[in-house]
Structure formats: structure tokens, C-alpha cells
Amino acid sequence: MSTTEVLERTAAADASNPYLQGNFAPVAVETTAFDLPVKGQIPAELAGRYLRIGPNPAGPVDPKTYHWFTGAGMVHGLRLRGGKAEWYRNRFVVNDRVAPVLGRPGLPGPRNGFGDNANTNVVDMGGRTFAIVEAGSLPVELTYGLESVARSDLGGTLQHGFTAHPKLDSVTGELHAVTYQPGLQAISYVVVGRDGRARTVADIPAPHCPMIHDTAFTARFAIILDLPVHFDMALIASGGFPFSWDEQMTPRIGLLPRSGDLSGLRWIEAPSCYVFHVMNAYDDGDAVVVDVVRHPKMFAREMRGPSEGRPILVRWRIDLVSGALSETVLFDRGLEFPRFNDARAGQSYRFGYTASAGDHTQDFGAVFKHDVVGGATQIHDHGPGRHTLEPVFVARDGATAEDDGWIMAYVYDEARQASDVVILDAQDFEGPPVAVVELPVRVPYGFHGNWIADPA
Ligand SMILES: [Fe+2]
């Protein structure tokens, strides 16, 4: 079978697995397009790339066992400069499965013992661009034009695997990460400096190997989510996704002093749930506030993707005196992919942004702006047959108001069978878009991304 034939088979939607259908279906071709059509006006001060990554298998997969989280990474990027959409590119993130399908050499760089698939986020670390993932696989460095360069252990400083969600502390310029890797029996708190080099601050014993997708930090603590989805070697032997719900475990949140002093680590019992994403967290006197998207369960019966009840936005307030956690619902419609103004990370904040996800984390559509202080939620509906996922907030240069900036998102248009990049004015959230950039191809539903401004 030729490479073209393999890729054509890849593109064929499979009716038996929802994560291979519709706009979940992978795209087969790497596209490069220049001078894209724009409706409206791209803000002239935006110079950089809006990157997004997601799973995109590069060859046949078994629809019976295919899990959305396991597809090879494909990164998408839109370059903006001088009010123009200069280019769009999508590229596979090369790994051992992708290379032979594409007829390319394998990727150089160190290995870390548990996979090599980086498909969940694309970030800047130390001025370089990386595709990243949790559970062991190392970051993959990408060129400005999104070609895979090499696996990276950040110059030998990353002891184990990494995470898909390093969180930027705008006060220090450091990235805070909570990592884990099956087989290590530990959760690591890792900090990456401005220079892109990592240091392991603490290793927390965790023989049950919880799936920890995200973290947050406050001025005092790193937040450790130890919730009942665990690695299960037996599932690997059966060819399936290796994490499942553990009914026996008591869910808990760890408050680890940022010094990494394990003697100060405090565990707080949490509601029975699973959390992929924290919006933000902060200290509030004798309390810690943690805003999360709470799923009622995860991977208890659906082993192909997250789809076990409505994920909603809640606030957990942890009383440090009593050790009690209380929950307030901030918004009870199904949603996911929370973002906010990253400059507020670890501090009190007012505005968050999420994507509508329906009751089963698959029914994407509108985007929400939450006033977590005032309580109101605004909705931007992209129109019939138009669906978006993660809304990325980009602050305006010199902004003082928390929501002075733009919301960027990849929006799939059913009618066009292609995607747009839509730019909203975050302060006129329900108003018409500032700009809509028409891409020539579909961007499949995927995970995370960021605006990476060009160096000044
Ligand atoms: Fe995520």
C-alpha cells in the first residue's frame, strides 16, 4: 500500500467510533497555504503564530479500540503579521508510528521509556516551540514552520516525562508542571525556568499512578489533582487505553508548598469526580480557591474518549483551618477547555472562557465568557453548523483591564467542510468577530494551543 493510500484510508471516517467521525476524523494531508482570505480586520499589532494541536492518526487504527487521546499529534498554525494572515500550516508531529507512514526518518533525541506521542498541547519554552503530552513521552521541538526537529529532555534537565499543561507564572516567568509516568510510582512537581531548563522540585509517592492531566498554582501552593482515574497495565495487554475509573479510591487534592517540602503537603478530600482542567487557583486568606471543570466520572464505561456525563464549571473553596472543601457551581451547562488571561494565573481573577461541550463532551458549538466574580456568563454563538473548542485569550499590548484583548479559536464550519480562525474582542464578546480567517482545510477537533507572539 502506498503512503497516499494509507493516508486516504486514514481519512475515511469510521462509523463505529465517534472519535473517528465528522470533524473528529483525521485529515490525511499536510497543507501549506499563504495569504489567507480574511473577513473583518486582523488587529495590526498581532505578530506571531496561533498554534493548536490534536490527535490525528497517520495510518489505519482499529475503531474498536481507538481512543481519542492516543492518535498521533498534528499541529496546526496560523501566522499573523501586519494585519494579514500570512500562512496556515498543519504538520504531523513525527514519532515512531508516523515516520514510516510518511516515509520519513525517525525523530532523533532521547527516549523516556513510555511512548513517544506528543499530541496534547503546543507551547513556548525558553523561546522554542514544543509539542507536549503527559504520561511519559518527551516534548518534541518544532521549527517555526512546525516541522518536527527532535525529542527533547530540555537539555538533560527533565528527569522523566512531562505534562500537557505547564502553567505560566507571570510573576516569575517560570512554568509550573505536575508530571507522572506509568512505572515510576511518583508524581513530580517540576518547574521550568525562563531559560527552558527544568528542575524537579518534589517527587510525591503515588504507587496507584493517577492520571493527572492539569495543575494550577497559588502564591503558596502547587495543586495536585489525585482523582480516581488510574493507570492499569492489564488494559495495555488488551490493546486498550491504559487508564480507567477506580471506584475504590477516595478522590483528593494535594496542596504542596511551592518549596516542594513534602512535610508540608496536605491532602484534602474532594468530591467524587474527574477533572481534566483547572481554570485557575489562588489563595484567599485562610482558604484556597480552585476553579475546575468537573466531570461526574471518567473512563468507567466509555473507553474511547471523555463522555460520561455533563462537565460543568465549579469553584472549590478549601478552608485551610478546617480542611473542608465546599463546592459552588459557577455555570452548569456542559463545557470544557477553560482558559483565562494567563497573566492572572495563581492570583484572583474575574474572567474565564470555555467552550460549550454539551452533556457528553462531544457537542461543541458556542464559546462562553464567565464573570466568576459577578456571576454572569456571556455566550458567543458562532452560527449554525459552526463549532469551536478551546478559546485562547490574547492580551492587548499595554492592557490594564483583565479582559482587554482577544479571544482566538479554530472554528469548524460544516457548510464549508473547513475551519476558520475567529478572533473576538473579549470586551465585546457577544458582538461580531473582529476577524474571521478562512482556512482551506478542516482542523479536526483536538486539544490545546496558544498564541505565541514573535520575539520583539
Ligand atoms: Fe488538556
Boltz pocket constraint, residues with backbone or C-beta under 6 A from the ligand:
constraints:
  - pocket:
      binder: B
      contacts: [[A, 120], [A, 164], [A, 165], [A, 213], [A, 214], [A, 276], [A, 277], [A, 447], [A, 448]]
      max_distance: 6.0
